[in-house]
């Protein structure tokens, strides 16, 4: 399972972890609103999506850029 997760976009893995962590401390509607806002923001970062689609069409493994060190964007309230 770890190999499968590591093969994914680092941005997508990080985003999924952030959303899971945020959702477990919130009510359902607030968690869903947060995820909707997060997903809308990710539309402005298409590099990993383009790499994924290119890899599929070229029948190769995707190569993603490493993430820079991440600072907390949202407070942990």
Buried (B, 14 or more C-beta within 10 A) or exposed (E): EEEEEEEBBBBBBEBBEBBEEBBEEEEEEEBEEBBEEBEEEBEEEEEBBEBBEEBEEEEEEBEBEEEEEEEEEEEEE
